Amino acid sequence: MNDTSPTVALLVEERHRAMTSDDRCRVASSLFDTARAIVDASLAADLTPAQRRLAVARRLYGTELPDAAYAAHAAFGHAGH
């Protein structure tokens, strides 16, 4: 679905072209951090850190990763979040 008008789409495209690669990276990182925070806030408060990491990863990546990758991520130490 695309509900963006062609005029607005062109403005967004022009803005992206004007950004440096560092700017684009910062914006993408900020958007990811926001999405992760929204997902984290939606989870039950009583999850263990490993359960929370697993739930966030599964919500963000769905079926894109093999189960072994999710298990390794859940078992990995808390990386500053």
Secondary structure, DSSP 8 states (H G I E B T S, - for coil): -----HHHHHHHHHHHHHS-HHHHHHHHHHHHHHHHHHHHHHS-TT--HHHHHHHHHHHHHTTSS-HHHHHHHHHS-----
